[in-house]
Amino acid sequence: MPRWRDGTGLLLLPGPPGVPEPPPVPLEIASSYRARTRGLLGRDGVEGALLLTPASSVHTFRMRFAIDVAYLDRELTVLAVRTMVPGRLGWPRVRGRHVLEASAGAWGRWGVGVGTRVGVRVG
């Protein structure tokens, strides 16, 4: 897996078999300590998704809105998904290497669940 830098990209989601792939989702990448620490704090929402890397857990203290969280392994396969309301601490995942965050309900709309393998296109 490549080492990403802070910036933007696209989250590539697989479609069901026999169905065209859904359109890519705008993605922010937070790989520096400062960007990961800031995360979604101070925002009223998120356009698309935020990738925290490396990360194996998150919290929603001082956040203004609920989020969907997907814990990913090194191959970008989803290990677990959770919806977290503000003021919560997520448990670390043993094989977790990256964390994806999006507005609550996004994973259901995008078909992201345990075992889903996502892709990232930088730039």
Salt bridges, closest charged atoms under 4 A:
GLU28 OE2 - ARG43 NH1 2.80
ASP44 OD1 - ARG64 NH1 2.96
